[in-house]
Amino acid sequence: MNGTTTSHDEFWADLDGELGAVPPALELKRHAYLSGPEYTVYMARFSSLGHHRVTGYLSIPTAPGPHSGLLELPSRYGSVVHVPHPNDRRRHVVLTLMHRGQRLSDVPLKASFPGFFSRGIEDPRTWVYRGVVADCLRASEVLASIEAVDPSRIGAVGDDSTIIVAARRQSLAAIRVDVVRYSGAWSRRRSTDAYPLEELNELERRNPSIAAKVESTLAMFDPAVQLASEVDVPALVTIPEGVDRQPYQRLIQALGAGATAFPTSHFEYEHDDARDAWISAQLGVEPMTRFDHAAGRRAARAASDVA
Amino acid sequence: MPATTRAQRTEELAREIVVQRPPDFGDFWSAAEAELAAIDPAAEFVFREDLSTEEVEVFDVRFTGLGHVRAAAWYTRPAGLDGARAIPGILVSPGYISEPTLGKAWSKRGYAVMGVAPRGKLRAEGQVNPGYPGLLVSDILDPVAYTYRGFYLDAVRAFDLLADRPEVDAERVGLLGISQGGGLGVVVAALRPDVVRCAVIGAPFLVGIMESAALTSSYPYQEINEYLAVHPAAIEQVTTTVAYYDGLNFADRIRADILIHLGLNDDICPPETGYALAHALPTAPEVLAYDTCGHDAGLPAATTPIAAFFAERLRPPTKQAAVSSADSELGIDT
């Protein structure tokens, strides 16, 4: 605990209170193209902070449940979110969030990239990511409310908003942190000119006097400051190759004994399978690979053609 | 490390990939290009001080493409150019779901960079917005109305704007893109064979399109599978339409030096289609195949040979520094 504790607790309690006052008003619309024999996919619309309507892909296996739940939170900086992979649709009830500003959740706020990350960042109460995190929290509530979900087997994957959700809600059984957005952002900006962190550099160049305020805002959202210590579920944290490891190590330390570091070297094939195996084990489903070798794919297709 | 045996196996499989070329393929694209040429690009380059640095100047670019649709780009160049010597240029085309590249990292190394935002991308979605998912099957039953027709030519027009810049040496212009960006590189190199000096094509999308859809259930190709599941009778027309857009049918027009980099476990753009592209090119390209990689296609390890490939052919004025390993700087994504 440190000097920010009181305001930190108040900040997050205020956010929860404000969000709690907004009913989810969940609306589901079946998506004909994305649905299939093994799963039904809905476009889910629900209200979040400020009554902003946000969207998610909700996929429910057609086999009798209950099923594990998989919450797909933001993992990349951009306007487009991919549809959940068929492998995940087969195994879990999946909710993939498009947060405010992203396509299909962009009325009235439409994000610009670059520009979104630094919007309102001089104050934690005005930072656009306060709303984004609220969208993540609300998505976790929506997924937990789906009848086909086994409430004891809900996992979250994505950026370190997974940690914030795990800290503020008790519904998650495991979290997989594939990328970090909030953790150590202020220090990580120094070593890159890639977005979104380059926005912090731009902001500082334009207006050096607000640097302290920006740093303070980011600290409020940095899970390593406090929220990670409130997480008591297993966590797998990816550490990419060639980065300053200090923010990651600090995060893992804050998460405590339940955290596992997963250093990667950008060998996507092996690492993706390993990460899938980890979350599958946590949620009690069989692992599946997205990567079938070319020969195997062709052989399978030839067999299918013969049949 | 580049692979050997799996690469050889994948390359053999690539020889089975055949795409029928529509008999009027050449006329189809000649007509499209003539249609584009009749439209004033009305290009605007607006300096963005807020995004610029001491080393790199950034411009917000808007231009008009096919059907009088306004598209966009980010243009970056080294700061402080004195006009004494022209610099090389690189067109960076975006992946399917990625945002257009703002190429500061490359401009710091001496290149003028155009990161195109074809129609439907942010800042270019005012008139055409098929959505994601959706672009791949947007008006797919009509080859002329297919959204990719204008999308492809937006990339071509952005290339023309880059090559026409007074500070750019039009004889030293290249292409860079991964996934859809790689597919667009094939198209631009084919439609501007006398101008494109070299191209780096990573994990190319839109190559062997129907074959790819049969081989994967990952997006974006999965959009075709889902479309055909709902409209099974449309397969013949879908196959006909995409044949006009398949990179394999453009490949024999290409004269540029080509570097192709692939992940041999790519679930999104099956690697054998990358080899099929290599086979279809008139001159054998350099191929980097990474056994343990998927759609990252060898990044960041591939950044070093990519930087060397461009430096050798485009000769930037400043000494090449090591390219950062940040994937986003190279625009990787689908």
Interface residues (C-beta under 8 A of the other chain):
Chain A: A32 Y33 L34 G36 R76 Y77 G78 S79 V80 V81 H82 V83 H85 P86 N87 R103 L104 S112 F113 P114 T192 D193 A194 Y195 E198 E202 R205 R206 E241 G242 H266 F267 E268 Y269 E270 D272 R290 F291 D292 H293 A294 A295 R297 R298 R301
Chain B: R6 R9 T10 L13 E16 D50 L51 T53 Y96 I97 S98 E99 L102 K104 A105 K108 L122 R123 G131 Y132 P133 A214 L215 T216 S217 S218 Y219 Q222 E223 E226 Y227 A229 V230 G263 L264 N265 D266 D267 P270 P271 E272 T292 C293 G294 H295 D296 L299 P300 A301 S324 S325 A326 D327 S328 E329 D333
